[in-house]
Amino acid sequence: MEAGSAQVQQALASGEFNKLVTLCEDVELALQEELPDTPSAEQANHVGLLYAVHLLAYLLEGRLHAARFLWKRTPAAIQQHAQAAAAHGVLAARWRRQHAEVFQQLGGGAWEASLQPLVNEVISRSRDELLGQVGEAYKVIAVTAVAAMLGLDDGAVRQLCAQRGWAVDEAGFAHPTPAKRAEDLLEMGEDQLKRLAEYVSYLELPQCRIE
């Protein structure tokens, strides 16, 4: 476990976030054999940080189901760890599509310094992904509505719209331009088309519960 934990910390420090899921999954397998039923305070703190990283890494990749199952496997003592519990709080809000709450928890949480770069990347990628979903799902949407979803002020949203080439009219409505033209979809693979369909319907799904 120690070697795997060191690799996780190295990936965090170097910003190689794409490696985290695989590394964390390997560490979790080792923990199942090595973690005592009643870990010491030092062990709980160390392992709690690892589980927080694992959850955030799943969130970074949009793997919500994997994150939920990870939490259900997480030992009760580790679920009480502040960083692990904070990461789970983000997951819960994300699952319920409480977008503003997601960004509030990510941006306002008392994260360990070692986790902050990963948290920042989750914020950035989540906002970009959500804005992309808005672009596919809406032809016209109020800037205030987008701001509420992204946890940003109207000015910041207008800048993001400009970066994407979306017009914003005088009434404060954005006019998204989908990133892909209809004819381009013919060149997309089946998995990409399925993912795009999920994005388009994502904002309209009924509320779900998370345990």
Salt bridges, closest charged atoms under 4 A:
GLU16 OE2 - LYS19 NZ 3.03
GLU25 OE2 - ARG63 NH2 3.85
GLU28 OE2 - ARG73 NE 2.71
GLU61 OE1 - ARG63 NH1 3.74
GLU121 OE2 - ARG125 NH2 3.41
ASP128 OD1 - ARG164 NH2 2.72
GLU129 OE2 - ARG94 NH2 3.37
ASP169 OD2 - HIS175 NE2 2.94
GLU183 OE2 - ARG181 NE 2.89
ASP184 OD1 - ARG181 NH2 3.42
GLU211 OE1 - LYS72 NZ 3.93
